[in-house]
Amino acid sequence: MAHRLEKRVLLEHAEDPDLRTLDGYRRLAGGYETLERAYKEMEQDEVLQELEDSGLRGRGGAGFSMGKKASFLPRGDMAKYLCCNADESEPGAFKDRELMQRNPHQLIEGIAIAALAADAGHAFIFIRGEYDEQADILDAAVAEAYEAGYLGTNILGCHRDLELVVHRGAGAYICGEETALLDALEGKRGNPRLKPPFPAVQGLYGGPTLINNVETLSNVPHIVRRGAEWFKGFGTEQSPGTKVVSVSGGVRKPGNYEVELGIPTRELIYDLAGGPEEGHEIKAFFPGGSSSPVLKAEEGLDLPYSFEAMAEAGSMLGSGSIIVCDDRVSIPHLALRTARFYHHESCGKCVPCREGTNWTVKMLERMVRGEATPMDLDIVSSVQQNIIGHCLCVLGDSMAMPVGAMVRKFREEFEEVMANPDLVLDPHAVVQGAPETLGAST
Ligand SMILES: Cc1cc2nc3c(=O)[nH]c(=O)nc-3n(C[C@H](O)[C@H](O)[C@H](O)COP(=O)(O)O)c2cc1C
């Protein structure tokens, strides 16, 4: 059952296992009715306009307008592509996993309607290699959709074609970066490309390509079905709609919660995710996954959870994944763990990221071993400043922003650990990982 503070649109009926099947999706959610109407009665521009008017912002990290991005694709007879980014490898993010697992047809319908808006004849779902179960579920759902005539050639007799392929990645975080994803899909090593040209102009196999996140595309059938005005009835002016938020770390009920954007962050963390364990307090949280700058509890808990409020506070909503640190979490050790992750995942193509993540790990290791001097804290900070904005893609920034913020906001904690390196041996000293059970609220 949904909590009174939740607003389930994408996760409506999510508890019913029948939703996964074509019959269940049709019966419970009016599945594919919108696709049928869009393909039979709507022009490309009408679909585009509805998406643009809705103000739907990308749910994969950058928060760019989905309709606007689709409108950037040039018109003409050239082959165009749509890629659904299901790589979801950011620590703290596990919402796409649940959306694909519980409601694969919602995503497929969204892809087919978005393909109409982009005039794309080929679509791909690039899913992270570790999501084996979800990839199997998608494969089965795609087969059902082909069988029913919602995919393939001459869809519903409308003289439109769409081929959809589920492509499994090989477990690299960098392949979630949109241009590395394109290289990986083309069979190359997943390295980011220089931008411009942007994928909308020159993407997969050199053709115009629309790339959107799983959650972004899952919103499409709802917007086209009920209209942009309905969608704007939720959330804030700059952050319309609902958001599936992954909450993990130091809370009693980690899980995915679908809420209206703009909900007080405190309600998300305390009322929905259960707040910290008995006897503990929240010290800080990352509002948009491991790559977002940390906010101290007193800075962030009373802010609305929206793209604009998180940006004004100097952080970001990102993919909408809150990682909570209670008072047992050692921020210096967390900074080291974060840096190690990004260093490991750096593709090494550009120097600031390859060398910057490496140096940061080495310096943080020296700090927690008690071998650093206070001056090293300034050096770590300046290395982060030299990474931000200087890399080929934002993987480097994704380490530099949170690590820089942790050093800046918790400097005394770093100094304390540097002076007493044996201070932190508690298993709770670093934040807990994402929960294995889905939908803790249900
Ligand atoms: C290192 C890195 C990893 C990323 N991983 C993902 C990911 O797993 N899923 C995703 O949707 N976007 C990811 N992104 C963002 C994508 O590059 C892109 O902005 C997004 O897929 C666009 O979709 P949206 O507009 O619907 O948000 C990543 C970006 C970077 C730099």
PDBQT file of the ligand as one rigid body, heavy atoms in Angstrom, charges set to zero:
ROOT
HETATM    1  C1  LIG A 501      29.632   8.890 -15.724  1.00  0.00    +0.000 C 
HETATM    2  C2  LIG A 501      28.188   9.082 -16.044  1.00  0.00    +0.000 A 
HETATM    3  C3  LIG A 501      27.286   8.057 -15.823  1.00  0.00    +0.000 A 
HETATM    4  C4  LIG A 501      25.948   8.210 -16.134  1.00  0.00    +0.000 A 
HETATM    5  N1  LIG A 501      25.098   7.174 -15.896  1.00  0.00    +0.000 NA
HETATM    6  C5  LIG A 501      23.799   7.295 -16.248  1.00  0.00    +0.000 A 
HETATM    7  C6  LIG A 501      22.902   6.199 -16.054  1.00  0.00    +0.000 A 
HETATM    8  O1  LIG A 501      23.288   5.128 -15.578  1.00  0.00    +0.000 OA
HETATM    9  N2  LIG A 501      21.606   6.365 -16.426  1.00  0.00    +0.000 N 
HETATM   10  C7  LIG A 501      21.154   7.553 -16.984  1.00  0.00    +0.000 A 
HETATM   11  O2  LIG A 501      19.987   7.652 -17.324  1.00  0.00    +0.000 OA
HETATM   12  N3  LIG A 501      21.980   8.591 -17.150  1.00  0.00    +0.000 NA
HETATM   13  C8  LIG A 501      23.289   8.487 -16.825  1.00  0.00    +0.000 A 
HETATM   14  N4  LIG A 501      24.128   9.541 -17.054  1.00  0.00    +0.000 N 
HETATM   15  C9  LIG A 501      23.589  10.748 -17.717  1.00  0.00    +0.000 C 
HETATM   16  C10 LIG A 501      23.547  10.540 -19.239  1.00  0.00    +0.000 C 
HETATM   17  O3  LIG A 501      24.788  10.971 -19.779  1.00  0.00    +0.000 OA
HETATM   18  C11 LIG A 501      22.428  11.343 -19.903  1.00  0.00    +0.000 C 
HETATM   19  O4  LIG A 501      22.492  12.658 -19.478  1.00  0.00    +0.000 OA
HETATM   20  C12 LIG A 501      21.041  10.789 -19.622  1.00  0.00    +0.000 C 
HETATM   21  O5  LIG A 501      20.934   9.434 -19.980  1.00  0.00    +0.000 OA
HETATM   22  C13 LIG A 501      20.006  11.570 -20.396  1.00  0.00    +0.000 C 
HETATM   23  O6  LIG A 501      18.713  11.109 -20.079  1.00  0.00    +0.000 OA
HETATM   24  P1  LIG A 501      17.624  12.072 -19.423  1.00  0.00    +0.000 P 
HETATM   25  O7  LIG A 501      17.687  13.378 -20.181  1.00  0.00    +0.000 OA
HETATM   26  O8  LIG A 501      16.346  11.352 -19.608  1.00  0.00    +0.000 OA
HETATM   27  O9  LIG A 501      18.005  12.242 -17.998  1.00  0.00    +0.000 OA
HETATM   28  C14 LIG A 501      25.492   9.431 -16.705  1.00  0.00    +0.000 A 
HETATM   29  C15 LIG A 501      26.397  10.466 -16.914  1.00  0.00    +0.000 A 
HETATM   30  C16 LIG A 501      27.722  10.298 -16.586  1.00  0.00    +0.000 A 
HETATM   31  C17 LIG A 501      28.671  11.425 -16.839  1.00  0.00    +0.000 C 
ENDROOT
TORSDOF 0
